[in-house]
Amino acid sequence: MNYKTQALVAAALLSLSLSSQAAEPIKIGVSGPFTGGSAPMGASMRDGVKLAVADINAAGGVLGRQLQLIERDDEAKNERGVQVAQELINKEKVVATVGFINTGVALASQRFYQEAKIPVINNVATGSVITKQFEKEKDNYIFRTSASDQIQAKMIADEAVDKQKYAKVAILADSTNYGQLGREDLEKVLASKKITPVAVEKYNIKDVDMTAQLLKSKQGGAQVVLTYGIGPELAQIANGMEKLDWHVPIIGSWPLSMGNFIDNSGKNGNGARMPQTFIQDGNTPKRKAFIEAYQKAYKIDRIPSAVSAAQGYDSIYLLAAAIKQAGSTDGEKVRAALENLNGKVEGVVTTYEKPFSHTDHEAIKPNMVVMGEVKNGRVILGK
């Protein structure tokens, strides 16, 4: 084989190697609880993510490569979330991860992505501290497409105190990081309105009897119950109020929209109000198409957690736009692109225009969130 032939063979092999490398899929982690009480949120998020990936791949993928999801069930447990993060980073070599439903799991897990310089888009967890956990470092790899508890706490307090004119409020919050950090945010906003709750009560995950907490609230003269918790226990609050023949409104954080609150509370859940980034009503062509695609793909009428599904879907489109703009899957370049996205990204929650900056990693702003209300097994836009 002469030199010229050797050179041609080497060039051909290099070309083959580069083309096979270019064709390798882009691995994206999906971390959330797909079992347990938080599963409606986790599964809905994952299914929204899968719809977005299917759409993007059908259109040719990103950088000429298909997106590949690597799903892991974190079981809503902090220690499991940590294991999942390390596995996705070290074994699966993901270029980014989307997900995190539970604030505690996010706070325990995302430090590993920060250290590895791999972007994370929290698409359901709402604890206010989540995107601020590493804000003092030179670069922050933690982003979010859900409404933070700072936004939600203000909306809850505004609804109860300013709009509904209640002066006596009770707070019932679960004992998780999510419930307690949310309660703190809520108490801060109420204090700014010169309102001190007549009762601040805590309960645990899987509690089925809220009588003691509700009695303290009722005896304190509460005119409204403000909640921070997850669906199944929230239903116990609504059902417990009915048993006590105590009929005051429930206003709380967004999980009051979950299917397992609505189904388990039945008529007792009617009238519960909560902040929402997305309501399953198809009021724009993009939203209508998304709802219909979800129903067709998963053979279901009501999305178990419509907010989770929509925010999951949008998180993938924002990530794909950043990878495309960066022209790379390198974590530092993708982070920089997320912080300075060019052009608009059409999602189902909203159309995003410069959703992030170097100092602001919150895609959802207060004007994008509405108040929803439970009515006869569905969530509708609150009047």
Salt bridges, closest charged atoms under 4 A:
ASP47 OD1 - ARG46 NE 3.44
GLU75 OE1 - LYS77 NZ 3.26
GLU87 OE2 - ARG72 NE 2.81
GLU92 OE1 - LYS27 NZ 3.40
GLU92 OE2 - ARG72 NH2 2.98
ASP139 OD2 - LYS138 NZ 3.07
ASP139 OD1 - ARG335 NH1 3.51
ASP158 OD2 - LYS154 NZ 2.73
ASP158 OD1 - LYS193 NZ 2.66
GLU159 OE1 - LYS163 NZ 3.99
GLU159 OE2 - ARG273 NE 2.87
ASP162 OD2 - LYS193 NZ 2.66
GLU187 OE1 - ARG183 NH1 2.45
GLU242 OE1 - HIS247 ND1 3.80
ASP245 OD1 - HIS247 NE2 2.96
ASP263 OD2 - ARG302 NH2 2.80
GLU292 OE2 - LYS288 NZ 2.77
ASP301 OD2 - ARG378 NH1 2.99
GLU339 OE1 - ARG335 NH1 2.91
GLU339 OE1 - HIS358 ND1 2.89
GLU339 OE2 - HIS361 NE2 2.89
ASP360 OD2 - LYS365 NZ 2.87
GLU362 OE2 - ARG144 NH2 2.70
GLU373 OE1 - ARG273 NH1 2.50
